[in-house]
């Protein structure tokens, strides 16, 4: 069972890196929209999608870990 948990840890690391990258991209996109005076809707929506995806991924990992125990 240890190799499965190790693989899960690696996958969570890459998922966290992807979520951080998506949040950084949303910030960059928000700045571009704000400077162009188009509003900040696109960046804010991307923030929300990133937050929801992070919550779902973390919940799925917690449930998967609970089922393995």
N, C-alpha and C positions, 0 to 999 in steps of 0.2 A: 504494500500500500504506500510505502514511502516514495517510490518513483512517481506514482500518480500525483501525490501531493506536491512533489517537487515540480513536476510539469505544470500543475495548476498555478504554482507560485510564479513560474516564468511567464505563463500566459497572462496572469494578472499584472505583472510588471509591464508587459508590452501594451496591455489594454490601458493601464494608467498613463503610460507615455503617450498613447494615441489621444486620450482624453485631454491631457495637458496641451498637446499640440493643437487639438481642435479648439480649445478655449483660447489659446494664443492667436489662432487664425481669426476667431470671432472678434477678438479685441482689435486686431489689425483691420478687419473689415468694418468694424464700427467706426474706427478713426477715419477711414477713407470716406465712408458715407457721411460722417459728420462734417468733414472738410468740404465735401461737395454739396453740402446743404440739402441732402436728399433724405434726411431723417436717419434714425439709427435702427429702423425696424429689422433689417436683414441680420445685423450683428446680434441684436437682442434675441431674435428667434433662434439663431445658431447657439447662443448661450443656453437657452432653454432646452434645445434638443440635446446638447452635450450633457447638461445636468441630468436629464431624464435617462439618457443612455448610461451614464455612470451609475445611477441608482439601480437600474435594471441589471447591469453587469455585476455589481456588488451583491445584490440580492440573489442572483442566480448562483454566484460562487458560494455564498453562505449556505444556501439550500443544498447545493451539491456537496459541500463539505459535511453538512449535517447528515446527509443520506449515506455518505461513505463511512461515517462513524458507527 
